[in-house]
């Protein structure tokens, strides 16, 4: 609901009956209802209320006052401007707000809030058990690091966007001439003048340009990553009426009296601001006439004007922005910012996305919660013990009762509980949160710096766009891959065609012969690959109407733009398919030369002909075709259509000439993995066109259901077609794709190919890339239904309480052997499953009571869930799955379905805009920077240039990152328990009091400086095997899939080991020092504490020395630096000078010096170290013996298998034998796997042949999913 202040209506409304006003207004404004005021006393904002449910955005040119009067509600009774200005506020912080706002955000983290609460409790003297700096120092370091990072991100983003906000543009002010204005000063309704190479400052309606017919060429690289030029076109009426700046300035939209009623001379009415980048619906009303507006008339913010000297636009949507939040976006300089309170489409697309968390991150959150719960329970137990001890002590020694006269047992226990909560809070490793993010960042940099994943031809390195998902790369179980541009190169080459039933494109002709024969064609492309002399001769004779219409269709039915550079035609196409088709027509003598707003000019065998474009019937994923309606120079109207054969063949004339021969040719092309399209035409009569044109214009100006009405009209026109033939385009496989898929399969990663291509092409590509093999059984839809029908039927019986079987165990196909089976389904088949899920979702929204009272609905929903579950069980049991003819939405639904039912970690990889939904839905999204722009890359977590780089990303960086993070967590928990659990044992000897054993500075610096460097190096550099061995033995990857390196069991082992170390250090020191004296120590509390602390430091350092498998100079320096830090800070914090200055802060003067310079103290430390390390070495030695035996057995098995297959053995000696690795190898590598590895190595070098592997009678006739990559 929008309140409007229309002062021009006020006087007239007082004199006219409101019913007539409402009726007349509705007649002239379709879709708009009028609400009369409830009383005659109206304020300036209550003259009337327009109820515009959908299309309420009305724009007047050069009239800022008109737009400023509108307000909209945004919170309770608060209102703000409906039409925002173009200012951009990107700074999250300023000098005054940085500290409070950043701290407020950081304390939203549960861990930070927990430590803050403990620090606040520590300020209470009665329960304070630690020095003020023991917790405050590490928390301050953590907050400081994150605060500096947030500030740097804010400064970088602010500087980038400030450049945009302060750019200049020419705007018409209230007086009639153009004036220079900053982008931030532009408002809705302003008329803007843009010059060549300028960026578009807001979403504009193109009014006119300096190009013929007001064409405007734009580059959208900052929006979708595509570098090819696109064209936008002004309406013919604005092109003719607004040819000069004077006319542009007078374009002010003043309203006039029309039939005793106020009406605007013109106005733009359109949809409310939304995020649909490729959709716009609106109308321009000009002097009583309505003209349709769509996305072809709009210049989006972020576009760049190219090849156009001057253009003029009316600001439709501006974008006031504020409060950036870290998340991926669409344009490069906005890629880390999202906004609130904006209107332009590009800003609408910069919203928040769901945060992805890894398995280890979620596990760590649960462990921290578990530790916190245990600490609270332990504190409660110790508090009860303290109360009991105090009560017993008071009874046993009554003479000390005066000391406790102000407290009782319950009060003592209560205070002790909070004291222990503070004291034991150090067991929660706060420093782990600091180093965790740094390790993620460094491992991401290693991906960016990997030269093995650098693609030199395009100067494209790998890019880790997310720094918090690296360990997930080591746990991938399913890869969902696009085909075109991901497995293939997406470089389309016109290879063959079928015209009038005759196939052309024989490879017997040479390129030189073709160039010699086509020497008369001055527009010949020297990159010609299509060779067929017979077709050239037929075209030159020009005596075949079908061939002539076929070539005309290729030259006319497209959206390609052309520009001339150095006497050469340069085509700019939205897709490689279109460019290949237009280039083929050009090489064969039918050259596309130019296009205007309503004409296309081509050269037919050297003769220029101009066709008038009457209508363009656009392509979409539902229609799967596009058409152009033209009038040729002779005045005849013809419709040219191209698209997938599934939609073209069913729209043919009843005669169906050449359908059988064309269908046979389509099967032949598909067998060679070529992408196919069908071409058809028909002649349209004048009378038929006149009737259709009126309906088309009426539908094109609709604001409601415009697309649906246009589709109905397109169906009417695209009928009774005459089949001309078919085209075949080759898209070659990328280098290394078969090898990569083989490695993925050996690594127990299942690959699903999701493509919009036809079934036969997709299956043959599957064979070519070795996803499928000749010995595989391919399950098609009919066989799938036979297998699944008993399960679906059994569930229907179970749901109706008529069946006796347990549906969760009744899966008939589980008895089948599916290891060598592949599953192939189409989008139509998947629709049946997704439709059931969609119906269930829609029914859930019916109401509150329906969800609880309708038992029949619940049974049906359960059945629909079961149908989906059974299908997923069958598909995941197969070795490979290919889903063809799927839409972008279906790709995302497939990924979501598998994740929901199998609880797996998924990776989606694609290169086009149609893969964005799939990439965002998967746990890991990988974008290929290919031929389809950068849409997929901009929405991905990792960016690669080639599919083959996926093997290194997963098997090297992913496995290493998972290993490093796991060992980092294991060791960090171990060293924390080893150093901090002594506080618990000490409490048993102090009456369960909260007296700390260790020095406050030691507690504060233990995890921050004393032991952090070695574990940090382990998290950054650790390797169990080299990169070459990781790729050679992808079976090692399975450890991450099974969560074998770090889990609750590994955490339990770390807890037990750390607890034993703390027990050993405490009780050996207690046994050795109790009631004993040395030269420098006398069994005192401080010396005892520092001996225990030193033993803990040395134990954890020696343990990590043993645990490290990959040493660098940084690892060595980390050990030295840790010891140096311990000595240095102990000297500083235990000096007498510091003690004299602040004795309450520095309470251990010379404690470490006295303890470690006494022989008794040194012997205690060495004894504790030996007792701690000897069991660890013993366990490792036993595991080494077991692993050596296992490795020998595996090597012998491999040697036997290799000898049987005639190949060399695969040595395993290069694998470092860690305990977890040895146990895993013993459990997983068997004789059959060894044979599989040997066979894979034998067949690795087999050449790839793109030939048919499909039974000719097994598939229905299909053709290429036309332009699927454009969606």
Secondary structure, 3 states (H helix, E strand, C coil): CEEECCHHHHHHHHHCCHHHHHHHHHHHCCCCEEECCCCCCCCCCCCEEEECCCCCEEECCCCHHHHHCCEEEEECCEEEECCCECCECCCCCCCCCHHHHHHHHHCCCHHHHHHHHHHHHHCCCCCCCCCHHHHHHHHHHHHHHHHHHHHHHHHHHHHHHHHHHCCEEEEECCCCCEEEEEHHHCECCCEEEEECCCECCCEEEEEEECCHHHEEEEECHHHHCCCCEEEEECCHHHHHHCCCHHHHHCCCCCEEECCCCEEECEEEEECCCCCCCCCCCEEEEECCEEEEECHHHEECCCCEEECCCEEEEEEEECCCECCCECCCCCCHHHCCCECCCCCCHHHHCCCCCCCCCCHHHHHHHHHHHHHHHHHHHHHHHHHHHHHHHHHHHHHHCHHHHHHHCCCCHHHHHHHHHHHHHHHHHHHCCHHHHHHHHHHHHHHHHHHHHCHHHCEHHHCECCEECCCCCHHHHHCCCEEEECCCCCCECCCCEEEEEEECCEEECCCCCCHHHHHHHCCCCCCCCCCCCCCCHHHHHHHHHCCCHHHHHHHHHHHHCCCCEEEEECCEEEEECCCHHHHHHHHHHHHCCEEEEEECCCEEEEEECCEEEEEEEEEEECCCCCCCEEEEEEECCCCCEEEEEEECHHHHHHHECCCCCCHHHHHHHHHHHHHCCCEEEEEEEEEECHHHHHHHHHHHHHHHCCCCCHHHHHHHHHHHHCCCEEEEEEEEEECCECCCHHHHHHHHHHCCCEEEEECCCCHHHHHHHHHHCCCCCCCCEEECHHHHHHHHHHHHHHHHHHHCCCCCCCCCCCCHHHHCCCCCEEEEEEHHHHHHHHHHHHHHHHHHCCCCCHHHHCHHHHHHHHHHHHHHHHHHHHHHHCCEEEEECCCHHHHHHHHHHHHHHHCCCEEEEECCHHHHHHHHHCCEEEEECECCECHHHHCCCEEECCCCHHHHHHHHHHHHHHHHHHHHHHHHHHHHHHHHCHHHHHHCCCCCCCCCCCCHHHHHHHHHHHCHHHHHHHHHHCCCCCHHHHHHCHHHHHHHHCCCCCCHHHHHHHHHHHHHHHHHHHHHHHHHHCCCCCCCCCCCHHHHHHHHHHHHHHHHHHHHHHHCCCCCHHHHHHHHHHHHHHHHHHHHHCCHHHHHHCCCCCCCCCHHHHHHCCHHHHHHHHHHHHHHHHHHHHHHHHHHHHHHHHHHHHHHHHHHHHHHHCCCCCCCCCCCCCHHHHHHHHHHCCHHHHHHHHHHHHHCCCCCCCCCCCCCCCCCCCCCCCCHHHC
